[in-house]
Amino acid sequence: MKTKNYIAVDLGAESGRLTLGKFDGKKIVLEEKHRFYTGGTRLNNTLYWDVINFFNEIKKGLQKCSKSEISAIAFDSWGVDFGLIDKNNHLLENPVHYRDSRTDGLMEECFKRVSREEIFARTGSQFMQINTLYQLLWMRINQPYLLQSADCLLPIAALFSYFFSGEKAAEFTLATTTQCYDPCENKWSNEILERLDIPCKIMPQIVNPGTVMGKLMPSISEELGISQIPVIATASHDTVAAVAAVPAQGNNWAFLSSGTWSLMGCETSSPLINQEVLKNNFTNAGGANNTFCFLKNIMGLWLVQECKRSWESHGAKLPYSALTEEAKKAKPFLCFIDPETTFLKPGNMPEKIQNYCRRTNQKIPSDRGSILRCIMESLAFKYREVLEKLEQMQQRKIDVLHIVGGGIQNKLLCQLTANATGKQIIAGPVEATAIGNILVQAIATGELSSIKQAREIVQNSFELIRYEPEQTGVWEEAYERYKNHKNS
């Protein structure tokens, strides 16, 4: 077949990437065309996403593709955040960053109006203060005029699909991250929204992964010198796009999408909603192929990123590879943190970790290597903790853990995860989100027939690295210490 070229725009919490995927029917070859910074911008004590700048950066990337014959383009992003569009099709304000402090305490305020149990029964969603539901409640209390002026709410990837195609809709996988969606009824949970006095009219049409939204707007096509290519709603939640690219076989596997956030789970045919799931705070995220991703959000490499940012603020230039080497040389099992406690917000992360160890009566890590070793070992043990709960709730044994995403470049963390979990680790591919984005586009345009076939393409196209557990006895003892420190 003739090689097809697809553009994946992958918007992450640290950077945005525009990737050209060349598919010849047997293999995919990736070519990164443009990369840009996406971190938050603080203005008047509010942390925003600078989406207008992102729009311009995406256009720069598209210009670099203007000499190629492009088959389609699709956008993916993190979940929960959104933009509001008014009846005149104008963006009402820059979307607020989920790490902004405005939702502090909003879950408790929400539960005064609708109980935690009812919200979970209707949405099957993990409780996090960053969820769309609590952001909307904050606006209802503090900025009701914005909700009154809004005509349509668009999750971030859907917002960019709208910017480039003019068509407004929320793709299924991102809709399920909002805690406003009912996965059993396959619709927005108007019952919850009405109880919180959030206008249901702003919730957009929901479309399936692989829906062709329209074509590139003529004005953008003319400006960039690129044809009016189809704009596709891919599996636009970045985690789910990454899961679509997991090169898995059989059923006894789990995934770990490793990046700023770590998301661990498995594929299921239907949502799992019961008291045990509520207790363990798992979520039912929409999947790419008529499935759900039963998973849990874990803090992830945000902890390392924030440490790096803090250290570099004093003038040092510290590549991740150098930091990993420092961690590798540090003394093992000096101290542990619970990644899910006090580390959501930006700030002096090394100091936060030291203060946590001080409060929990542990040895205090004094240098970069020991702080990073603490983070990585704690993450590895957190992965084991979540994996054990996953096996229990799904009533099946997991034999293989597939790790995908940028985090697999940290080979130390991959090996520590194998040691902590006692599972075989298969790491790869790195750019799983962009690959999954492209594969869903290829299915939408008829070049592939299924996710199963797409995963075979991944196995043919990218190097995979296997890690086996080491020193399991030592790690078992350390795991008991990790669990005990949380009760100190």
C-alpha positions in Angstrom: 0.0 0.0 0.0 1.0 3.6 -0.4 2.5 5.1 2.8 -0.1 7.1 4.7 1.0 10.1 6.8 -0.9 11.0 10.0 -0.3 13.9 12.3 -0.7 13.3 16.1 -0.8 16.4 18.3 -0.1 15.1 21.8 -0.5 17.8 24.5 1.1 16.8 27.8 1.5 18.6 31.1 5.1 19.4 30.4 5.4 19.6 26.6 3.3 19.4 23.5 4.5 17.4 20.5 3.5 17.3 16.9 4.5 13.9 15.4 4.3 12.7 11.8 3.5 9.0 11.7 4.3 7.2 8.4 2.4 4.0 8.0 3.1 1.6 5.2 0.7 -1.1 6.2 3.2 -3.1 8.2 5.1 -0.6 10.3 4.9 2.9 11.7 7.8 5.2 11.6 7.6 8.4 13.8 9.1 11.7 13.0 8.8 14.4 15.6 8.2 17.7 13.7 7.8 20.1 16.6 7.9 20.3 20.4 6.9 23.1 22.7 6.5 23.9 26.4 3.1 23.6 27.9 3.5 24.2 31.6 1.2 26.5 33.4 1.2 30.3 33.4 0.4 32.1 36.6 -1.6 35.4 36.4 -3.1 37.1 39.4 -2.7 34.0 41.6 -4.4 31.7 39.1 -2.6 29.0 37.1 -3.7 28.9 33.5 -3.0 26.9 30.4 -1.8 29.3 27.6 -3.9 27.6 24.9 -3.6 30.5 22.5 0.2 30.0 22.5 -0.4 26.2 22.1 -2.5 27.0 19.1 0.3 29.0 17.5 2.8 26.4 18.3 0.7 23.7 16.6 0.4 25.8 13.5 4.2 26.1 13.5 4.4 22.3 13.6 1.8 22.0 10.8 3.9 24.3 8.6 6.8 21.9 9.0 4.6 19.2 7.5 3.3 21.2 4.6 5.5 19.4 2.0 4.1 16.0 3.0 0.8 14.5 1.8 -1.2 14.2 5.0 -4.1 11.8 5.5 -5.5 13.2 8.8 -4.8 15.0 12.1 -6.0 14.3 15.6 -5.4 15.8 19.1 -5.0 14.1 22.5 -4.5 15.6 25.9 -4.7 15.1 29.6 -8.2 14.9 31.1 -10.3 17.0 33.5 -9.5 20.5 32.2 -11.7 22.3 29.7 -12.5 25.5 27.8 -15.8 27.3 27.7 -17.2 28.5 24.4 -20.0 31.1 24.2 -22.9 31.3 21.7 -20.7 33.5 19.4 -18.1 30.7 19.3 -15.6 32.7 21.4 -13.4 31.2 24.2 -14.5 32.8 27.4 -11.2 32.6 29.2 -8.0 30.6 29.2 -8.6 27.2 30.8 -7.4 27.0 34.4 -4.7 24.4 35.2 -5.8 21.4 37.3 -2.9 22.2 39.8 -4.4 25.5 40.6 -5.6 25.8 44.2 -9.2 26.8 43.4 -10.5 23.3 44.0 -9.0 23.0 47.5 -11.8 21.8 49.7 -14.4 21.6 46.9 -15.0 17.9 47.2 -16.2 18.3 50.8 -18.4 21.2 49.7 -19.8 19.0 46.9 -20.6 16.1 49.3 -22.8 18.5 51.3 -25.0 18.6 48.2 -24.6 15.2 46.7 -23.1 12.3 48.6 -19.8 10.7 47.6 -21.6 7.3 47.3 -24.2 8.7 44.8 -21.6 10.5 42.7 -19.6 7.3 42.4 -22.7 5.1 41.7 -23.6 7.4 38.8 -20.1 8.1 37.4 -17.8 5.2 38.5 -15.1 7.8 38.7 -12.0 8.2 40.9 -12.3 11.0 43.4 -9.7 13.7 42.8 -10.1 17.4 43.6 -8.9 18.2 40.1 -11.9 16.6 38.4 -14.0 18.7 36.1 -17.0 18.3 38.4 -15.3 20.2 41.2 -13.9 22.9 38.8 -17.5 23.5 37.6 -18.8 23.7 41.2 -16.1 26.3 42.0 -17.3 28.3 39.0 -20.9 27.9 40.0 -20.1 29.4 43.5 -17.5 32.0 42.5 -18.0 32.8 38.8 -21.6 32.0 37.9 -21.5 34.6 35.1 -19.1 32.4 33.2 -21.4 29.4 33.3 -24.3 31.6 32.4 -22.4 33.0 29.3 -21.2 29.5 28.2 -22.8 27.6 25.4 -20.5 24.6 25.3 -17.8 23.0 27.5 -14.9 21.3 25.6 -12.2 19.2 27.1 -8.7 20.3 26.1 -8.2 18.0 23.1 -11.7 18.7 22.0 -11.0 22.4 22.3 -8.2 22.1 19.8 -10.2 19.9 17.5 -12.7 22.8 17.5 -10.0 25.4 16.9 -8.9 23.6 13.8 -12.1 22.1 12.5 -14.9 24.4 13.8 -16.8 21.4 15.1 -17.8 21.0 18.8 -18.0 17.6 20.5 -16.4 15.7 23.4 -14.8 12.4 22.5 -15.9 9.5 24.8 -12.5 8.8 26.5 -12.1 12.4 27.7 -15.8 12.6 28.7 -15.2 9.8 31.2 -12.5 11.8 33.0 -14.8 14.6 34.0 -16.8 12.8 36.8 -19.9 14.2 35.0 -20.4 11.2 32.7 -22.6 8.1 33.5 -20.8 5.1 31.9 -23.8 2.8 32.5 -26.3 5.1 30.7 -23.7 6.3 28.2 -24.6 10.0 28.7 -23.8 13.0 30.8 -25.1 12.6 34.4 -27.7 15.4 34.4 -28.9 14.2 37.8 -25.6 15.1 39.4 -25.2 18.4 37.4 -28.7 19.5 38.3 -28.2 18.8 42.0 -25.1 21.1 41.9 -27.0 23.7 39.8 -24.5 23.3 36.9 -26.2 24.0 33.6 -26.6 20.8 31.7 -26.9 22.7 28.4 -23.2 23.4 28.3 -22.3 19.7 28.1 -21.5 18.8 24.4 -22.4 15.9 22.2 -20.3 12.8 22.9 -18.7 11.1 20.0 -16.8 7.7 19.8 -13.0 7.4 19.2 -12.3 7.4 15.5 -15.1 9.9 14.6 -14.3 12.2 11.7 -15.1 15.6 13.0 -14.7 17.5 9.8 -11.9 19.1 7.8 -9.2 21.6 8.6 -10.8 25.1 8.4 -10.2 26.9 5.1 -8.6 29.9 6.8 -6.0 27.7 8.5 -5.4 25.6 5.4 -4.7 28.7 3.4 -2.5 30.3 6.0 -0.3 27.2 6.4 -0.3 26.0 2.8 -1.7 22.6 3.7 -4.8 20.8 2.3 -8.1 20.6 4.1 -7.2 17.3 5.8 -9.7 15.4 7.9 -9.7 16.2 11.7 -10.4 13.0 13.6 -11.5 12.6 17.2 -9.0 9.9 18.2 -8.8 8.2 21.6 -8.2 11.7 22.8 -7.5 11.0 26.5 -3.7 10.7 26.3 -3.6 7.7 28.7 -6.2 5.8 26.7 -4.3 6.6 23.5 -1.2 5.1 25.1 -3.1 2.0 26.1 -4.2 1.5 22.5 -0.5 1.2 21.7 0.3 -1.4 24.4 1.8 -4.4 22.5 0.0 -6.9 24.7 -1.1 -10.5 24.1 -3.6 -12.6 26.0 -5.6 -11.3 29.0 -3.3 -11.5 32.1 -1.6 -8.2 31.6 -1.9 -4.7 33.1 -0.6 -1.4 31.9 1.3 1.5 33.4 1.3 4.7 31.5 4.3 6.4 32.9 4.8 10.2 32.6 4.0 13.2 34.7 1.2 11.0 36.0 1.3 7.3 36.4 -1.9 5.5 35.4 -2.1 1.8 36.2 -4.9 -0.5 35.2 -6.3 -3.1 32.9 -8.8 -3.3 30.0 -12.4 -4.4 30.9 -15.5 -5.0 28.7 -17.7 -2.9 31.0 -17.4 -0.5 34.0 -16.9 -2.0 37.4 -18.8 0.0 40.0 -19.1 -1.4 43.6 -18.2 -0.6 47.2 -14.7 -2.1 46.9 -13.9 0.1 43.9 -15.1 3.1 45.7 -13.1 2.2 48.8 -9.9 1.8 46.7 -10.7 4.9 44.6 -10.2 3.4 41.1 -11.9 4.8 38.0 -13.6 3.5 34.8 -12.0 5.5 32.0 -13.4 5.0 28.5 -11.3 2.8 26.2 -10.4 3.0 22.6 -12.2 -0.1 21.3 -15.6 -0.4 23.0 -13.8 -1.1 26.3 -13.1 0.6 29.6 -9.7 1.1 31.2 -10.2 0.2 34.9 -7.3 2.2 36.5 -6.0 4.4 39.2 -4.2 7.7 38.9 -0.8 7.9 40.8 1.3 11.0 41.2 4.1 9.8 38.9 7.2 11.5 37.6 5.8 14.9 38.5 7.8 14.4 41.7 11.0 14.2 39.8 10.1 17.0 37.4 9.4 19.3 40.3 12.7 18.4 42.0 14.6 19.1 38.8 12.8 22.4 38.3 13.7 23.4 41.9 17.3 22.5 41.6 17.7 24.2 38.2 16.2 27.4 39.6 19.6 27.9 41.3 21.4 27.8 38.0 22.3 24.1 37.6 21.6 22.3 34.3 20.6 18.8 35.2 19.7 16.3 32.5 17.3 13.5 33.6 20.0 10.9 32.7 22.4 12.5 35.2 19.8 12.7 37.9 19.0 9.0 37.4 22.7 8.1 37.8 22.8 10.0 41.1 19.7 8.0 42.3 21.3 4.8 41.2 24.4 5.4 43.4 22.3 6.4 46.4 21.7 4.1 49.4 18.6 2.0 48.9 15.6 2.0 51.2 16.7 5.1 53.2 13.2 6.5 53.5 9.8 6.4 51.8 7.0 8.8 50.9 3.4 8.1 50.0 3.1 9.8 46.6 -0.6 10.4 47.1 -0.4 12.7 50.1 0.9 16.3 49.9 2.7 16.6 46.6 0.0 17.8 44.1 0.9 21.4 44.0 4.0 23.1 42.5 6.7 24.2 45.0 10.0 23.2 46.5 9.6 19.5 46.1 12.9 18.5 47.7 11.9 20.4 50.8 8.4 18.9 50.8 9.9 15.4 50.7 12.4 16.1 53.5 9.6 17.6 55.6 7.4 14.5 55.0 10.3 12.2 56.1 10.7 14.4 59.2 7.0 14.2 60.1 7.0 10.4 59.7 10.1 9.9 61.8 12.3 8.6 59.1 15.9 9.3 58.0 15.9 12.6 56.0 17.4 12.4 52.5 20.1 15.1 52.3 21.2 15.2 48.7 19.8 14.9 45.2 20.5 11.2 44.8 18.9 10.1 48.0 15.8 12.3 47.4 15.4 10.8 43.9 16.0 7.3 45.2 13.3 7.9 47.8 10.9 9.0 45.0 11.6 6.1 42.7 11.5 3.3 45.4 8.3 4.8 46.8 6.7 4.9 43.3 7.7 1.3 42.7 6.1 0.2 46.0 3.0 2.3 45.2 2.7 0.5 41.8 2.8 -2.8 43.7 0.2 -1.6 46.2 -2.1 -0.6 43.3 -1.4 -3.8 41.3 -2.4 -6.0 44.3 -5.7 -4.1 44.6 -6.2 -4.4 40.9 -5.7 -8.2 41.0 -8.1 -8.5 43.9 -10.9 -6.4 42.4 -10.6 -8.0 39.0 -10.2 -11.5 40.4 -7.4 -12.4 38.1 -3.6 -12.8 38.3 -1.5 -10.3 36.4 1.6 -12.0 34.9 3.0 -9.1 32.8 3.1 -5.3 33.4 3.4 -3.3 30.2 5.0 0.1 30.9 4.6 2.7 28.1 5.3 6.4 27.8 8.2 8.7 28.5 8.8 7.2 31.9 10.3 4.1 30.4 13.4 6.1 29.6 14.2 5.9 33.3 15.6 2.4 33.2 16.3 2.5 36.9 12.6 3.0 37.7 11.6 0.2 35.4 14.0 -2.2 37.1 12.9 -1.1 40.6 9.3 -1.6 39.5 10.1 -5.2 38.5 11.8 -5.8 41.8 8.9 -4.3 43.8 6.1 -6.0 42.0 7.7 -9.3 41.3 6.3 -9.1 37.7 7.9 -9.3 34.4 8.0 -5.8 32.9 7.8 -5.1 29.2 8.7 -1.5 28.5 7.9 0.2 25.3 7.1 2.1 23.2 8.2 5.5 24.5 5.9 7.6 22.4 2.9 5.3 23.0 0.4 8.2 23.2 1.3 9.6 19.8 1.3 6.0 18.4 -2.1 5.2 19.8 -3.4 8.5 18.4 -2.1 7.6 15.0 -3.4 4.0 15.1 -7.0 5.1 15.9 -6.7 7.5 13.0 -5.6 4.6 10.8 -8.7 2.6 11.9 -10.9 5.6 11.3 -9.6 5.9 7.7 -9.9 2.2 7.0 -6.2 1.3 6.9 -6.5 -0.9 10.0 -9.4 -3.1 11.1 -9.1 -3.3 14.9 -7.0 -2.4 18.0 -5.8 -6.0 18.0 -4.3 -5.5 14.5 -3.0 -2.1 15.6 -1.1 -3.7 18.5 0.5 -6.2 16.1 1.8 -3.2 14.2 3.3 -1.8 17.4 5.2 -5.1 18.0 6.6 -5.0 14.5 7.6 -1.3 14.7 9.2 -0.6 18.0 11.9 -2.0 20.3 10.6 -3.5 23.6 12.8 -4.0 26.7 12.1 -6.7 29.3 13.0 -6.5 33.0 12.9 -9.4 35.4 12.6 -9.1 39.2 15.8 -9.1 41.2 16.6 -9.4 44.9 13.0 -10.3 45.7 13.7 -11.2 49.3 15.3 -7.8 50.1 12.4 -6.1 48.4 9.8 -8.0 50.3 11.3 -6.8 53.6 11.5 -3.2 52.3 7.9 -3.3 51.2 6.8 -4.1 54.8 8.8 -1.0 55.9 7.1 1.1 53.2 3.6 0.0 54.4 4.5 0.5 58.0 5.8 4.0 57.5 2.4 5.2 56.3 1.0 4.3 59.7 3.6 6.1 61.7 
